[in-house]
Amino acid sequence: MLIITPPDDGGRRSCLLGAISSQPAILILERAPFPSSTEHLSQITSNLSALKNLGANDIYFWYLANNGLTASAEELADLKINLIYPCTEQHIKKYSQQKLRMVTETAEIYKEKIRPYMLQKREEGRLNWVWNIIDGKTEVEDVIFRTPKGRDGDEGFLLLPDLNWDRKTIEALHLLGLVERMDIWSLRDLKKKHVPWLRHMRIKLIEATTKTYPELEEDQLKLYVHYQPTYYHFHIHIVHVQLEAGATQAVGKAIGLETLMEQLEYMEGDGETGLDKVDLHYTLGEASELWTEVFLPLKRDIASRSQGQDH
């Protein structure tokens, strides 16, 4: 077993690369949230063990300890585990420790380099699992909410729990809204004419979430999309506002849905004017294909031309 990502997110998450039946597999380990039961939490102070004083300053004190809680295995499961098996080289690159780079994707780079890359990934069958979910062939038991397939046309969608949510801690809620329409691959395909659609989708996604989890109110949710996304079929992330903002919500990765709608609405031009014409700035890992095949060669080419002008 090889550690490909040292603990991150404050030491709560780590990724291991190994094999199952000679096939490569990635195990993603994450510390689970504390139980919310008052009964269990009230036991902590009386059951602490291996207490170690880390220091003190005025009224502040720091310790390490074992919590000593006793309860059923399900109530106090302390690890959330995701398994990817068999994993691909792309999965290994994605979950491996790597340095990040900030890149600028111009409209020209998008048209000449990124769009063909997106098409290649779609044609390689990378989205078959998405089509299977939308068609109701797989993961039916994981769908939290869906509109009857085909009934709502472009506004048809379904809700799934994100892999990183434990499905019980409401303050850590993270859902994915998969749209049925297949003509929008990423936010680059969004145009001014799509603003009414996006507003309707926002309303429907929030209504579905609060209907499924009645303890939630509308202003406890935030919606965003990723660029670059993990897969090229338009989907919207719905999270609790108290979900700790890690890398997936960071600048250079996440863009608020409301921000996208406002930007589109105030762009000059007709309904066909869209986000394929703007520069986008985002982060890439140095092991990603987009860095090694697109942006690193572009960077080297610019550096080479700059050196040529100096001579």
ZABAKOL-856178 format. One line per 8 residues: their letters; for each residue x, y, z of N, C-alpha, C, O. Coordinates in steps of 0.2 Angstrom, whole numbers, always signed. Layout:
A	X,Y,Z,X,Y,Z,X,Y,Z,X,Y,Z ~ ...
This chain:
MLIITPPD	+4,-6,+0,+0,+0,+0,+4,+6,+0,+9,+7,+4 ~ +3,+11,-5,+7,+17,-5,+3,+23,-4,-3,+24,-6 ~ +6,+27,+0,+2,+34,+2,+4,+38,-4,+9,+40,-5 ~ -2,+40,-8,-1,+45,-13,-2,+52,-12,+0,+57,-15 ~ -6,+53,-6,-8,+59,-4,-7,+60,+4,-11,+56,+7 ~ -2,+63,+6,-2,+64,+14,-8,+67,+17,-12,+70,+13 ~ -9,+66,+23,-15,+69,+26,-16,+77,+24,-11,+80,+25 ~ -22,+79,+22,-23,+86,+21,-30,+88,+24,-32,+84,+29
DGGRRSCL	-32,+93,+23,-38,+96,+26,-38,+96,+34,-42,+93,+37 ~ -32,+98,+36,-31,+98,+43,-29,+91,+46,-30,+90,+52 ~ -26,+87,+42,-25,+80,+44,-31,+75,+44,-30,+70,+47 ~ -36,+77,+41,-42,+73,+41,-43,+68,+35,-47,+64,+35 ~ -39,+69,+30,-40,+65,+24,-34,+63,+21,-29,+67,+21 ~ -33,+57,+19,-27,+54,+16,-29,+49,+10,-35,+46,+11 ~ -25,+48,+5,-27,+43,+0,-21,+38,-1,-15,+40,-1 ~ -23,+32,-2,-19,+26,-2,-20,+23,-9,-25,+22,-11
LGAISSQP	-14,+21,-12,-14,+17,-18,-12,+10,-17,-7,+9,-14 ~ -16,+5,-19,-15,-2,-18,-18,-6,-24,-19,-4,-29 ~ -19,-12,-22,-22,-17,-27,-27,-21,-24,-26,-24,-19 ~ -32,-23,-28,-37,-28,-27,-37,-33,-32,-39,-31,-38 ~ -36,-39,-31,-36,-44,-36,-31,-42,-42,-33,-43,-48 ~ -26,-39,-41,-20,-37,-45,-23,-31,-50,-19,-29,-54 ~ -28,-28,-48,-31,-22,-51,-29,-16,-47,-30,-16,-41 ~ -27,-10,-49,-25,-5,-45,-32,-2,-42,-37,-2,-45
AILILERA	-31,+1,-36,-37,+4,-32,-34,+9,-28,-29,+9,-25 ~ -39,+14,-27,-37,+20,-23,-42,+20,-17,-48,+19,-18 ~ -39,+20,-11,-43,+21,-5,-43,+28,-2,-37,+30,+0 ~ -48,+31,-1,-49,+38,+1,-51,+38,+8,-57,+36,+9 ~ -47,+39,+13,-49,+39,+20,-50,+46,+23,-46,+50,+22 ~ -56,+47,+26,-57,+53,+29,-60,+52,+36,-65,+48,+37 ~ -58,+56,+41,-61,+56,+48,-68,+58,+47,-70,+63,+45 ~ -73,+54,+50,-80,+56,+50,-81,+61,+56,-77,+62,+60
PFPSSTEH	-87,+65,+55,-89,+70,+60,-91,+67,+67,-92,+61,+67 ~ -90,+71,+72,-93,+68,+78,-100,+67,+78,-104,+70,+74 ~ -102,+62,+82,-109,+61,+83,-113,+67,+85,-110,+70,+89 ~ -119,+68,+83,-123,+74,+85,-127,+73,+91,-130,+77,+94 ~ -127,+66,+94,-131,+65,+100,-128,+68,+106,-122,+67,+107 ~ -133,+72,+109,-131,+75,+116,-128,+70,+121,-124,+71,+125 ~ -132,+64,+121,-130,+58,+125,-123,+56,+124,-119,+56,+129 ~ -120,+56,+118,-114,+53,+117,-109,+59,+118,-103,+58,+121
LSQITSNL	-110,+65,+116,-106,+71,+117,-105,+72,+124,-99,+74,+126 ~ -110,+71,+128,-109,+73,+136,-104,+68,+139,-102,+69,+145 ~ -103,+62,+136,-98,+57,+139,-91,+59,+138,-87,+57,+142 ~ -89,+64,+133,-83,+65,+131,-78,+67,+137,-73,+64,+138 ~ -80,+72,+141,-76,+75,+146,-74,+70,+152,-69,+70,+155 ~ -79,+65,+153,-78,+60,+158,-74,+54,+156,-73,+50,+160 ~ -74,+53,+149,-70,+47,+147,-64,+49,+143,-61,+44,+140 ~ -61,+55,+143,-55,+56,+140,-49,+52,+143,-49,+51,+149
SALKNLGA	-45,+50,+138,-39,+46,+140,-33,+48,+137,-34,+52,+131 ~ -27,+46,+139,-21,+48,+136,-20,+56,+135,-18,+58,+129 ~ -22,+59,+140,-22,+67,+139,-15,+69,+139,-11,+68,+144 ~ -14,+74,+134,-7,+76,+134,-7,+84,+133,-11,+87,+129 ~ -4,+88,+138,-4,+95,+137,+1,+97,+132,+7,+96,+132 ~ -2,+101,+127,+2,+104,+122,+5,+111,+123,+9,+113,+120 ~ +2,+114,+128,+4,+121,+130,-2,+125,+132,-8,+123,+132 ~ +0,+131,+135,-5,+136,+137,-3,+143,+136,+3,+144,+136
NDIYFWYL	-7,+148,+136,-6,+155,+135,-12,+159,+138,-17,+159,+135 ~ -11,+162,+144,-16,+165,+147,-22,+161,+148,-22,+156,+152 ~ -28,+162,+145,-34,+158,+146,-35,+152,+141,-40,+149,+141 ~ -30,+151,+137,-30,+146,+132,-26,+140,+133,-20,+141,+135 ~ -28,+134,+132,-25,+128,+133,-26,+123,+128,-31,+123,+125 ~ -21,+119,+126,-21,+115,+121,-19,+108,+123,-14,+107,+127 ~ -23,+103,+121,-22,+96,+123,-23,+91,+117,-26,+93,+112 ~ -20,+85,+117,-22,+79,+113,-25,+74,+118,-22,+73,+123
ANNGLTAS	-29,+70,+115,-33,+65,+119,-36,+60,+115,-38,+62,+109 ~ -38,+54,+118,-43,+50,+115,-49,+51,+118,-50,+52,+124 ~ -55,+51,+114,-61,+53,+116,-64,+48,+121,-69,+49,+125 ~ -63,+41,+120,-65,+36,+125,-73,+35,+124,-76,+32,+129 ~ -76,+37,+119,-83,+36,+118,-85,+29,+117,-81,+25,+114 ~ -90,+27,+120,-93,+20,+119,-100,+20,+116,-104,+23,+119 ~ -101,+17,+111,-107,+17,+108,-107,+11,+102,-102,+8,+101 ~ -113,+11,+98,-113,+6,+93,-108,+8,+88,-106,+14,+87
AEELADLK	-106,+3,+84,-101,+4,+79,-103,+9,+73,-100,+13,+71 ~ -110,+9,+72,-113,+13,+67,-113,+20,+69,-112,+25,+66 ~ -115,+21,+76,-115,+28,+79,-109,+31,+79,-108,+37,+78 ~ -103,+28,+80,-97,+31,+81,-92,+28,+76,-86,+28,+78 ~ -94,+27,+70,-89,+25,+65,-85,+31,+64,-87,+37,+63 ~ -78,+30,+65,-74,+36,+64,-70,+37,+58,-66,+42,+57 ~ -72,+33,+53,-69,+34,+46,-74,+33,+41,-78,+29,+41 ~ -74,+38,+36,-78,+38,+30,-73,+35,+24,-67,+38,+24
INLIYPCT	-75,+30,+21,-70,+27,+16,-73,+27,+9,-79,+25,+8 ~ -70,+30,+4,-71,+29,-3,-67,+25,-7,-60,+25,-6 ~ -69,+20,-11,-65,+16,-14,-66,+17,-22,-72,+17,-24 ~ -60,+18,-26,-61,+18,-33,-57,+12,-36,-51,+11,-35 ~ -61,+7,-39,-58,+1,-41,-62,-2,-47,-68,-2,-47 ~ -59,-4,-52,-52,-2,-53,-51,+5,-55,-55,+8,-59 ~ -45,+8,-53,-44,+15,-54,-40,+16,-61,-36,+11,-63 ~ -40,+21,-64,-36,+23,-70,-30,+27,-68,-30,+29,-62
EQHIKKYS	-26,+28,-73,-20,+32,-72,-22,+39,-71,-19,+43,-67 ~ -28,+42,-73,-31,+48,-72,-33,+49,-65,-32,+54,-62 ~ -36,+44,-62,-38,+44,-55,-31,+45,-51,-31,+48,-46 ~ -26,+41,-52,-20,+41,-48,-17,+48,-49,-15,+51,-43 ~ -17,+51,-54,-14,+58,-55,-19,+63,-51,-16,+67,-48 ~ -25,+62,-51,-30,+67,-48,-29,+66,-40,-28,+72,-37 ~ -28,+60,-38,-27,+60,-30,-20,+60,-28,-19,+59,-22 ~ -15,+60,-32,-8,+61,-30,-6,+68,-27,-9,+73,-30
QQKLRMVT	-2,+68,-23,+1,+74,-21,+5,+78,-26,+9,+75,-30 ~ +3,+84,-28,+6,+88,-33,+6,+95,-32,+1,+97,-28 ~ +10,+99,-35,+10,+106,-35,+4,+109,-39,+3,+105,-44 ~ +2,+114,-37,-3,+118,-41,-1,+123,-45,+4,+127,-43 ~ -4,+125,-51,-2,+131,-55,-9,+135,-56,-14,+132,-57 ~ -8,+141,-57,-13,+145,-59,-13,+147,-66,-8,+149,-68 ~ -18,+146,-70,-18,+147,-77,-23,+151,-79,-28,+152,-76 ~ -22,+154,-85,-27,+158,-88,-29,+155,-95,-25,+154,-100
ETAEIYKE	-35,+153,-95,-38,+150,-101,-42,+156,-105,-47,+158,-103 ~ -39,+158,-111,-42,+163,-115,-47,+160,-119,-48,+154,-120 ~ -51,+164,-122,-56,+161,-127,-53,+157,-133,-56,+152,-135 ~ -47,+160,-135,-43,+156,-140,-41,+150,-138,-41,+145,-142 ~ -38,+149,-132,-35,+143,-129,-41,+138,-129,-41,+132,-130 ~ -47,+141,-126,-53,+136,-125,-55,+133,-132,-56,+127,-133 ~ -55,+138,-137,-58,+135,-144,-53,+130,-147,-55,+125,-150 ~ -46,+132,-146,-42,+128,-150,-39,+122,-146,-37,+117,-149
KIRPYMLQ	-39,+122,-140,-36,+117,-136,-41,+113,-131,-41,+107,-131 ~ -45,+117,-127,-49,+114,-122,-55,+111,-124,-57,+105,-122 ~ -58,+114,-129,-65,+111,-132,-63,+105,-135,-67,+100,-134 ~ -58,+104,-139,-56,+97,-142,-55,+92,-137,-56,+86,-138 ~ -51,+95,-132,-50,+90,-126,-56,+87,-123,-57,+81,-121 ~ -61,+92,-122,-67,+90,-119,-71,+85,-123,-73,+80,-121 ~ -71,+86,-130,-74,+82,-134,-71,+75,-134,-74,+70,-134 ~ -64,+75,-134,-60,+68,-134,-63,+64,-128,-64,+58,-128
KREEGRLN	-63,+68,-122,-65,+64,-116,-72,+61,-116,-73,+56,-114 ~ -76,+65,-119,-83,+63,-120,-84,+57,-125,-87,+52,-123 ~ -80,+57,-130,-80,+52,-135,-76,+45,-132,-78,+40,-135 ~ -72,+46,-127,-69,+40,-124,-73,+36,-120,-71,+31,-117 ~ -79,+38,-119,-84,+35,-115,-84,+37,-107,-86,+33,-103 ~ -80,+42,-106,-79,+45,-99,-86,+46,-96,-86,+47,-89 ~ -91,+48,-100,-98,+50,-97,-103,+44,-97,-109,+46,-95 ~ -101,+38,-99,-106,+33,-99,-109,+32,-92,-115,+30,-92
WVWNIIDG	-105,+33,-87,-108,+32,-80,-113,+37,-78,-118,+36,-75 ~ -112,+43,-81,-117,+49,-80,-124,+47,-84,-129,+48,-81 ~ -123,+45,-90,-129,+43,-94,-133,+37,-91,-139,+38,-91 ~ -129,+33,-88,-133,+27,-84,-137,+29,-79,-142,+27,-77 ~ -134,+34,-75,-138,+37,-69,-144,+41,-72,-149,+40,-69 ~ -143,+45,-77,-149,+49,-79,-154,+44,-82,-160,+46,-81 ~ -152,+39,-85,-157,+34,-88,-160,+29,-83,-164,+25,-85 ~ -157,+30,-77,-160,+25,-72,-158,+18,-72,-161,+14,-69
KTEVEDVI	-152,+17,-75,-149,+10,-76,-145,+9,-70,-144,+3,-68 ~ -141,+14,-67,-137,+12,-61,-138,+17,-56,-141,+23,-57 ~ -136,+16,-50,-136,+20,-44,-143,+23,-42,-144,+28,-39 ~ -148,+19,-44,-155,+21,-43,-156,+22,-36,-159,+27,-34 ~ -153,+18,-31,-154,+19,-24,-151,+25,-21,-152,+27,-16 ~ -146,+28,-25,-142,+34,-22,-146,+40,-24,-144,+45,-22 ~ -151,+40,-29,-154,+46,-31,-159,+48,-25,-163,+45,-23 ~ -157,+54,-23,-161,+57,-18,-168,+60,-20,-173,+60,-17
FRTPKGRD	-168,+63,-26,-173,+66,-29,-172,+67,-36,-167,+68,-39 ~ -178,+66,-40,-177,+67,-47,-184,+69,-50,-189,+67,-48 ~ -184,+73,-55,-190,+74,-59,-191,+68,-64,-186,+65,-66 ~ -198,+66,-65,-199,+60,-70,-195,+61,-76,-196,+67,-79 ~ -191,+56,-78,-187,+57,-84,-191,+59,-90,-196,+56,-92 ~ -188,+65,-93,-191,+67,-100,-197,+72,-99,-199,+75,-103 ~ -200,+72,-93,-206,+76,-92,-205,+83,-92,-209,+87,-95 ~ -199,+86,-89,-198,+93,-89,-193,+96,-94,-191,+101,-93
GDEGFLLL	-192,+92,-99,-188,+94,-104,-181,+96,-102,-177,+93,-98 ~ -179,+102,-104,-172,+105,-102,-172,+106,-94,-166,+107,-92 ~ -177,+106,-91,-177,+107,-84,-177,+101,-79,-178,+101,-73 ~ -177,+95,-83,-176,+89,-79,-170,+88,-76,-164,+90,-78 ~ -170,+85,-70,-163,+85,-66,-164,+79,-61,-170,+77,-59 ~ -159,+77,-58,-159,+73,-52,-154,+75,-47,-149,+78,-49 ~ -155,+73,-40,-150,+75,-35,-147,+69,-32,-150,+64,-31 ~ -140,+69,-32,-136,+64,-29,-132,+66,-23,-130,+72,-23
PDLNWDRK	-130,+62,-18,-126,+64,-13,-118,+64,-16,-117,+59,-20 ~ -115,+69,-15,-108,+69,-17,-104,+64,-13,-106,+62,-7 ~ -99,+61,-16,-95,+55,-13,-92,+57,-6,-91,+53,-2 ~ -91,+64,-5,-87,+66,+1,-92,+68,+7,-90,+69,+12 ~ -99,+67,+5,-104,+68,+11,-105,+61,+14,-106,+56,+11 ~ -106,+61,+21,-107,+55,+25,-115,+53,+25,-117,+48,+27 ~ -119,+58,+22,-126,+57,+21,-130,+57,+27,-136,+55,+27 ~ -127,+60,+32,-131,+61,+38,-130,+67,+42,-134,+70,+45
TIEALHLL	-124,+70,+41,-122,+76,+44,-124,+82,+40,-121,+84,+35 ~ -130,+85,+42,-133,+90,+38,-129,+96,+37,-129,+99,+32 ~ -125,+98,+42,-120,+104,+41,-115,+103,+36,-112,+108,+34 ~ -114,+97,+34,-109,+95,+29,-112,+93,+23,-109,+90,+18 ~ -119,+94,+22,-122,+92,+16,-119,+94,+10,-117,+100,+9 ~ -118,+90,+5,-115,+91,-2,-119,+87,-7,-118,+81,-7 ~ -123,+90,-11,-127,+86,-16,-124,+89,-23,-121,+94,-24 ~ -126,+84,-28,-124,+86,-35,-131,+86,-39,-135,+81,-38
GLVERMDI	-132,+91,-42,-138,+92,-46,-136,+90,-54,-133,+95,-57 ~ -138,+84,-56,-136,+83,-63,-142,+84,-67,-148,+82,-66 ~ -141,+88,-73,-146,+90,-77,-147,+85,-82,-142,+82,-84 ~ -153,+84,-85,-154,+79,-90,-152,+81,-97,-149,+77,-101 ~ -152,+88,-98,-150,+90,-105,-143,+89,-106,-139,+89,-101 ~ -141,+87,-112,-134,+85,-114,-130,+90,-118,-125,+88,-120 ~ -133,+96,-119,-130,+100,-124,-125,+105,-120,-121,+109,-123 ~ -125,+105,-114,-121,+109,-110,-116,+105,-106,-117,+101,-102
WSLRDLKK	-109,+106,-108,-104,+102,-105,-101,+105,-99,-99,+101,-94 ~ -100,+112,-99,-97,+115,-94,-100,+122,-94,-104,+124,-98 ~ -98,+126,-89,-100,+133,-89,-98,+137,-96,-101,+142,-97 ~ -93,+135,-99,-91,+138,-106,-97,+138,-111,-97,+142,-115 ~ -102,+133,-110,-107,+133,-115,-113,+137,-113,-118,+138,-116 ~ -113,+140,-107,-118,+145,-105,-118,+151,-109,-113,+154,-110 ~ -124,+153,-111,-125,+160,-114,-131,+164,-111,-134,+162,-106 ~ -131,+170,-113,-136,+174,-110,-143,+171,-111,-147,+172,-106
KHVPWLRH	-145,+168,-116,-151,+165,-117,-153,+159,-112,-158,+157,-111 ~ -147,+157,-108,-148,+152,-103,-150,+155,-96,-151,+151,-91 ~ -150,+161,-95,-151,+164,-89,-158,+162,-86,-158,+160,-80 ~ -163,+163,-89,-170,+161,-87,-169,+153,-85,-172,+151,-79 ~ -166,+149,-89,-166,+142,-87,-162,+141,-81,-164,+137,-76 ~ -156,+144,-80,-152,+144,-74,-156,+146,-68,-156,+143,-62 ~ -160,+152,-68,-164,+154,-63,-169,+149,-61,-170,+147,-55 ~ -172,+146,-66,-177,+141,-64,-174,+134,-61,-177,+132,-56
MRIKLIEA	-168,+133,-63,-165,+127,-61,-163,+128,-53,-163,+124,-49 ~ -160,+134,-52,-159,+136,-45,-165,+135,-40,-164,+132,-35 ~ -170,+138,-43,-176,+137,-38,-178,+130,-37,-180,+128,-32 ~ -178,+126,-43,-180,+119,-42,-175,+115,-38,-177,+110,-34 ~ -169,+116,-39,-164,+113,-35,-165,+114,-27,-164,+110,-23 ~ -166,+120,-26,-167,+122,-19,-173,+119,-16,-173,+117,-10 ~ -178,+120,-20,-185,+117,-18,-184,+109,-16,-187,+107,-11 ~ -181,+106,-21,-180,+99,-20,-176,+97,-14,-177,+92,-10
TTKTYPEL	-171,+101,-13,-166,+100,-7,-170,+101,+0,-170,+97,+4 ~ -173,+107,+0,-177,+108,+6,-183,+104,+7,-185,+103,+13 ~ -186,+101,+2,-191,+96,+3,-189,+90,+5,-192,+86,+9 ~ -183,+88,+3,-180,+81,+5,-177,+82,+12,-177,+77,+16 ~ -174,+88,+14,-172,+89,+21,-175,+95,+24,-173,+100,+23 ~ -181,+94,+26,-185,+99,+29,-182,+103,+34,-185,+109,+36 ~ -177,+101,+38,-174,+105,+43,-170,+110,+40,-167,+115,+44 ~ -169,+110,+33,-165,+116,+30,-169,+121,+27,-175,+120,+25
EEDQLKLY	-167,+127,+27,-170,+133,+24,-166,+135,+18,-160,+134,+18 ~ -169,+139,+14,-166,+141,+8,-159,+145,+9,-155,+144,+5 ~ -159,+149,+14,-153,+153,+15,-148,+150,+19,-143,+153,+21 ~ -149,+143,+19,-143,+139,+22,-140,+135,+17,-136,+131,+18 ~ -141,+137,+10,-138,+133,+5,-134,+138,+0,-136,+143,-1 ~ -129,+135,-3,-126,+139,-8,-125,+134,-14,-123,+128,-13 ~ -125,+137,-20,-124,+133,-26,-118,+136,-30,-117,+142,-31 ~ -114,+131,-33,-109,+133,-37,-107,+128,-42,-110,+122,-42
VHYQPTYY	-103,+130,-47,-101,+125,-52,-93,+125,-52,-90,+130,-50 ~ -90,+120,-54,-83,+120,-55,-80,+121,-62,-84,+120,-67 ~ -75,+124,-62,-71,+125,-68,-63,+124,-67,-61,+129,-63 ~ -60,+120,-69,-62,+114,-73,-66,+109,-69,-65,+108,-63 ~ -72,+106,-72,-76,+101,-69,-72,+94,-69,-68,+93,-73 ~ -74,+90,-65,-71,+83,-65,-74,+79,-71,-70,+75,-74 ~ -80,+81,-73,-82,+77,-79,-86,+82,-83,-89,+87,-80 ~ -87,+81,-90,-90,+86,-94,-97,+85,-96,-99,+84,-102
HFHIHIVH	-101,+86,-91,-108,+86,-91,-110,+91,-86,-109,+90,-80 ~ -114,+96,-88,-116,+101,-83,-119,+99,-77,-124,+95,-77 ~ -116,+101,-71,-119,+99,-65,-118,+104,-60,-113,+108,-60 ~ -122,+105,-55,-122,+110,-50,-121,+107,-43,-124,+102,-41 ~ -116,+110,-39,-115,+108,-32,-120,+112,-27,-120,+118,-28 ~ -123,+108,-23,-127,+111,-18,-125,+109,-11,-124,+103,-9 ~ -122,+114,-7,-119,+113,-1,-122,+117,+5,-125,+122,+4 ~ -122,+115,+11,-124,+118,+17,-119,+124,+18,-113,+123,+17
VQLEAGAT	-121,+130,+20,-117,+136,+20,-111,+135,+26,-106,+138,+25 ~ -112,+130,+30,-108,+129,+36,-103,+124,+34,-98,+122,+38 ~ -103,+121,+28,-98,+116,+26,-91,+119,+25,-91,+124,+22 ~ -87,+116,+29,-80,+119,+28,-77,+120,+21,-77,+115,+17 ~ -75,+126,+20,-73,+127,+13,-66,+124,+11,-61,+128,+13 ~ -66,+119,+8,-59,+116,+7,-57,+118,-1,-60,+123,-3 ~ -53,+113,-4,-51,+115,-10,-56,+115,-16,-56,+119,-20 ~ -62,+111,-14,-67,+111,-19,-71,+118,-20,-75,+119,-24
QAVGKAIG	-71,+122,-14,-74,+128,-14,-70,+134,-15,-72,+140,-14 ~ -63,+133,-17,-58,+138,-17,-59,+142,-23,-61,+140,-28 ~ -56,+148,-22,-55,+153,-28,-50,+149,-33,-45,+146,-31 ~ -52,+149,-40,-48,+145,-44,-51,+138,-46,-49,+134,-50 ~ -57,+137,-42,-60,+130,-44,-68,+131,-44,-71,+129,-49 ~ -71,+135,-39,-78,+135,-38,-80,+142,-40,-77,+147,-39 ~ -86,+143,-44,-89,+149,-46,-96,+149,-44,-100,+144,-46 ~ -99,+154,-40,-105,+154,-38,-110,+154,-43,-109,+158,-48
LETLMEQL	-116,+150,-43,-121,+150,-48,-124,+157,-49,-125,+159,-55 ~ -125,+161,-44,-128,+167,-44,-123,+172,-48,-125,+176,-52 ~ -117,+171,-46,-112,+175,-50,-112,+174,-57,-111,+179,-61 ~ -112,+168,-59,-112,+166,-66,-119,+169,-70,-118,+172,-75 ~ -124,+169,-66,-130,+172,-69,-130,+179,-70,-132,+182,-75 ~ -127,+183,-65,-126,+190,-66,-121,+192,-71,-123,+197,-75 ~ -116,+188,-72,-111,+190,-77,-114,+189,-84,-113,+193,-88 ~ -118,+183,-85,-121,+182,-91,-126,+188,-93,-126,+190,-98
EYMEGDGE	-130,+190,-88,-135,+194,-89,-133,+201,-91,-136,+204,-95 ~ -127,+203,-88,-124,+210,-90,-119,+210,-95,-116,+215,-97 ~ -118,+204,-99,-114,+204,-104,-117,+208,-110,-123,+207,-111 ~ -113,+211,-114,-116,+215,-120,-117,+210,-126,-112,+205,-127 ~ -122,+210,-129,-123,+206,-135,-130,+203,-135,-134,+204,-130 ~ -131,+198,-140,-138,+195,-140,-138,+189,-136,-133,+187,-132 ~ -143,+185,-137,-144,+179,-133,-138,+173,-134,-137,+169,-129 ~ -135,+174,-139,-130,+169,-141,-123,+171,-138,-118,+167,-138
TGLDKVDL	-123,+177,-135,-116,+179,-131,-115,+175,-125,-120,+174,-121 ~ -109,+172,-124,-109,+167,-118,-102,+167,-116,-97,+171,-117 ~ -101,+163,-111,-94,+162,-107,-89,+159,-111,-83,+158,-109 ~ -90,+157,-117,-85,+155,-121,-80,+160,-124,-75,+159,-127 ~ -82,+166,-123,-79,+172,-125,-74,+176,-120,-71,+181,-122 ~ -74,+173,-114,-71,+177,-109,-65,+173,-106,-64,+167,-108 ~ -60,+176,-103,-54,+173,-100,-56,+170,-93,-60,+173,-90 ~ -54,+164,-92,-55,+161,-86,-49,+159,-82,-44,+157,-85
HYTLGEAS	-49,+160,-76,-42,+159,-72,-44,+153,-67,-49,+154,-63 ~ -40,+148,-67,-41,+143,-62,-35,+139,-61,-29,+140,-64 ~ -35,+134,-56,-29,+130,-54,-29,+124,-57,-34,+121,-58 ~ -23,+121,-58,-22,+114,-61,-16,+111,-57,-12,+114,-55 ~ -17,+104,-56,-12,+101,-53,-6,+99,-59,-8,+99,-65 ~ +0,+99,-57,+5,+98,-62,+5,+91,-65,+8,+90,-70 ~ +1,+86,-62,+1,+80,-65,-5,+79,-70,-6,+74,-73 ~ -10,+84,-70,-16,+84,-74,-14,+85,-82,-9,+88,-83
ELWTEVFL	-18,+82,-86,-17,+82,-93,-17,+89,-96,-13,+91,-100 ~ -22,+93,-93,-22,+100,-96,-16,+104,-94,-14,+108,-98 ~ -12,+102,-89,-6,+106,-88,-1,+103,-92,+3,+107,-96 ~ +0,+96,-92,+6,+93,-96,+5,+94,-104,+10,+94,-107 ~ -1,+94,-106,-3,+94,-113,-5,+100,-116,-4,+101,-122 ~ -7,+105,-112,-9,+111,-115,-5,+117,-112,-2,+121,-115 ~ -6,+118,-105,-3,+125,-102,+5,+124,-101,+8,+130,-102 ~ +7,+119,-100,+15,+119,-99,+18,+120,-106,+23,+124,-106
PLKRDIAS	+16,+116,-111,+19,+118,-118,+18,+125,-120,+22,+128,-123 ~ +12,+128,-118,+11,+135,-120,+16,+140,-116,+18,+144,-119 ~ +17,+138,-110,+21,+142,-106,+28,+141,-109,+32,+147,-109 ~ +31,+135,-111,+37,+135,-113,+38,+138,-120,+43,+141,-122 ~ +33,+138,-124,+33,+142,-130,+34,+149,-129,+37,+152,-133 ~ +30,+152,-125,+30,+159,-123,+37,+161,-121,+40,+166,-123 ~ +40,+157,-116,+47,+158,-114,+52,+157,-119,+57,+161,-119 ~ +51,+153,-124,+56,+152,-129,+56,+158,-134,+61,+160,-136
RSQGQDH	+50,+160,-135,+49,+166,-140,+52,+172,-136,+55,+177,-140 ~ +51,+173,-130,+54,+178,-126,+61,+178,-126,+64,+184,-127 ~ +64,+173,-126,+72,+172,-126,+74,+174,-133,+79,+177,-133 ~ +70,+172,-138,+72,+173,-145,+73,+181,-146,+77,+183,-150 ~ +68,+184,-143,+68,+191,-144,+73,+195,-141,+75,+200,-143 ~ +76,+192,-135,+81,+195,-132,+88,+195,-135,+92,+198,-134 ~ +88,+190,-140,+95,+189,-143,+95,+193,-150,+100,+193,-153
